[in-house]
Amino acid sequence: MNRTAIFAIFALGSITLAACDKAPTNTADVQDQHEQEDITAQAVAQVPLPTITHFATRRTLKAAYEAQDQQIPTYSYHFSQMHNCYVPLGGDEHTFGYPVPGATQMTNPQKAVDICRDISGHYCYELMSQADPDTTFKPASEDATWLMQLNPTTGKNEVSYSEPQVFTKTSPIDPKWVCKPNQ
């Protein structure tokens, strides 16, 4: 290989590595970040975190996760703002399990992509969107719900999808809150 080619490869590699160098440390954003960290440290020193001893929120969340893992009969409704009452989803038939928010994803929605290595050997990367297993890209948020529901015609469970907000319980709600026919 001639000297020109070696020099070109070295120059290109240096430019690539220089692009991955550390971010500047003297910008206004960095100064703001340091000031914010100082203010936060003062706040924590003056007002420490609360002393949590019963972990009630964690116990509730654990119970919710365990309940979601069961395919138990549930009753699902959406709220009719026009009539100020709840409308059962699926008529008098119950649903199964708890609803799954429409934007729930089975895989991480982002992946790290290696774009270079800096002179100290650290990788430079950026986050990119990653498709779900069905090759689609889901939104970060969505006002929709997936439900397992009994089909009264076939007698079998089937997946249903609902756009309105859904309310689900393991028992029917008080009938006074349910919309009456022709209401």
C-alpha positions as CSV (number, residue, x, y, z in Angstrom):
1,M,0.0,0.0,0.0
2,N,1.4,3.4,-0.9
3,R,1.9,6.3,1.5
4,T,-0.9,8.3,0.1
5,A,-3.4,5.5,0.8
6,I,-2.1,5.0,4.3
7,F,-2.3,8.7,5.0
8,A,-5.9,8.9,3.6
9,I,-7.0,6.0,5.8
10,F,-5.3,7.6,8.9
11,A,-6.9,11.0,8.1
12,L,-10.4,9.5,7.7
13,G,-10.0,7.5,10.9
14,S,-8.9,10.6,12.8
15,I,-11.9,12.6,11.5
16,T,-14.3,9.8,12.5
17,L,-12.7,9.6,16.0
18,A,-12.7,13.3,16.4
19,A,-16.5,13.3,15.7
20,C,-17.0,11.0,18.7
21,D,-14.9,13.1,21.1
22,K,-16.5,14.2,24.4
23,A,-19.1,16.9,24.3
24,P,-17.9,20.5,25.1
25,T,-17.7,21.2,28.8
26,N,-18.0,25.0,28.7
27,T,-21.4,25.5,27.1
28,A,-24.3,27.3,28.7
29,D,-26.3,24.1,28.8
30,V,-23.5,22.4,30.8
31,Q,-23.3,25.3,33.2
32,D,-27.1,25.2,33.6
33,Q,-26.8,21.4,34.3
34,H,-24.2,21.9,37.0
35,E,-26.2,24.7,38.6
36,Q,-29.3,22.5,38.6
37,E,-27.4,19.6,40.2
38,D,-26.2,22.0,42.9
39,I,-29.7,23.2,43.6
40,T,-31.0,19.6,43.7
41,A,-28.2,18.7,46.2
42,Q,-29.2,21.6,48.4
43,A,-32.9,20.6,48.3
44,V,-32.1,17.0,49.3
45,A,-29.9,18.2,52.1
46,Q,-32.6,20.5,53.4
47,V,-35.6,18.2,52.7
48,P,-34.5,14.5,52.6
49,L,-36.5,11.8,51.0
50,P,-39.4,10.5,53.0
51,T,-38.9,7.5,55.3
52,I,-40.9,4.7,53.7
53,T,-41.4,1.7,56.0
54,H,-44.6,0.0,55.0
55,F,-44.0,0.0,51.2
56,A,-47.8,0.1,50.6
57,T,-47.5,1.4,47.0
58,R,-45.1,-1.4,46.2
59,R,-47.4,-4.0,47.7
60,T,-50.3,-2.6,45.7
61,L,-48.3,-2.7,42.5
62,K,-47.1,-6.3,43.2
63,A,-50.8,-7.3,43.7
64,A,-51.8,-5.6,40.5
65,Y,-49.0,-7.3,38.5
66,E,-50.0,-10.7,40.0
67,A,-53.7,-10.1,39.2
68,Q,-52.8,-9.1,35.6
69,D,-51.0,-12.5,35.2
70,Q,-54.3,-14.4,35.8
71,Q,-57.0,-15.0,33.2
72,I,-59.8,-14.4,35.6
73,P,-63.3,-13.2,34.6
74,T,-63.6,-9.4,34.8
75,Y,-66.2,-6.9,33.9
76,S,-65.2,-4.0,31.6
77,Y,-67.0,-0.8,30.9
78,H,-66.4,2.5,29.2
79,F,-67.7,5.8,30.5
80,S,-70.3,7.6,28.4
81,Q,-69.8,11.3,29.0
82,M,-73.0,12.0,27.1
83,H,-75.2,9.9,29.4
84,N,-72.9,10.2,32.5
85,C,-72.9,6.4,33.1
86,Y,-70.9,3.3,32.3
87,V,-71.6,1.1,29.3
88,P,-70.7,-2.6,29.6
89,L,-68.4,-3.8,26.9
90,G,-69.8,-7.0,25.4
91,G,-73.3,-6.5,26.8
92,D,-73.9,-8.7,29.8
93,E,-70.9,-11.0,29.0
94,H,-67.8,-10.6,31.1
95,T,-64.2,-10.1,29.9
96,F,-61.1,-12.1,30.9
97,G,-58.1,-10.7,32.6
98,Y,-57.2,-7.0,32.8
99,P,-57.0,-4.7,29.8
100,V,-53.7,-4.1,28.1
101,P,-53.0,-0.5,27.0
102,G,-52.8,-0.2,23.3
103,A,-49.3,1.2,23.3
104,T,-47.9,-1.7,25.3
105,Q,-44.9,-3.3,23.5
106,M,-43.4,-6.7,23.8
107,T,-39.9,-5.5,22.8
108,N,-37.9,-2.4,23.6
109,P,-39.1,0.4,21.3
110,Q,-35.5,1.6,20.8
111,K,-32.2,0.0,20.0
112,A,-28.6,1.4,20.4
113,V,-26.7,1.6,17.1
114,D,-22.9,1.7,17.3
115,I,-21.7,4.5,15.0
116,C,-18.0,4.8,16.0
117,R,-15.3,4.4,18.7
118,D,-13.5,7.3,20.2
119,I,-9.7,7.4,20.8
120,S,-10.0,6.0,24.3
121,G,-11.9,2.9,22.9
122,H,-15.4,4.0,24.1
123,Y,-18.2,3.3,21.7
124,C,-20.3,6.2,20.4
125,Y,-23.9,5.2,19.7
126,E,-27.3,6.7,19.1
127,L,-30.8,5.4,19.8
128,M,-33.0,4.4,16.9
129,S,-36.6,3.1,16.7
130,Q,-37.0,-0.7,16.6
131,A,-39.9,-2.5,15.1
132,D,-42.1,-4.8,17.1
133,P,-42.0,-8.5,16.2
134,D,-44.8,-7.9,13.7
135,T,-42.5,-5.3,11.9
136,T,-44.7,-2.3,12.8
137,F,-43.7,0.7,14.9
138,K,-46.0,1.4,17.7
139,P,-46.7,4.9,19.0
140,A,-45.3,6.1,22.3
141,S,-48.8,6.5,23.7
142,E,-52.2,5.5,22.6
143,D,-55.7,5.8,24.0
144,A,-56.8,2.3,23.3
145,T,-57.1,-1.1,25.0
146,W,-56.9,-4.8,24.2
147,L,-59.4,-7.1,26.0
148,M,-60.1,-10.8,26.1
149,Q,-63.8,-11.1,25.7
150,L,-66.4,-14.0,25.5
151,N,-68.1,-14.2,22.1
152,P,-71.7,-15.0,23.0
153,T,-72.3,-16.6,19.6
154,T,-69.4,-19.0,19.7
155,G,-68.8,-19.3,23.4
156,K,-65.1,-18.8,22.9
157,N,-62.7,-16.1,24.2
158,E,-61.6,-13.6,21.6
159,V,-59.4,-10.5,21.6
160,S,-61.2,-7.2,21.2
161,Y,-59.8,-3.7,20.8
162,S,-61.4,-0.5,22.1
163,E,-60.5,3.1,21.5
164,P,-62.4,4.7,24.5
165,Q,-61.0,4.6,28.0
166,V,-61.9,1.4,29.7
167,F,-62.8,0.6,33.4
168,T,-62.4,-3.1,34.5
169,K,-63.2,-4.8,37.8
170,T,-63.4,-8.4,39.0
171,S,-67.1,-7.9,39.8
172,P,-69.9,-5.9,38.2
173,I,-70.2,-2.3,39.2
174,D,-73.2,-0.9,41.1
175,P,-76.2,-1.0,38.6
176,K,-77.0,2.6,39.4
177,W,-73.8,3.6,37.4
178,V,-74.6,1.5,34.4
179,C,-76.5,3.1,31.4
180,K,-80.0,1.9,31.1
181,P,-81.2,0.7,27.6
182,N,-82.3,3.6,25.4
183,Q,-80.7,6.1,27.8
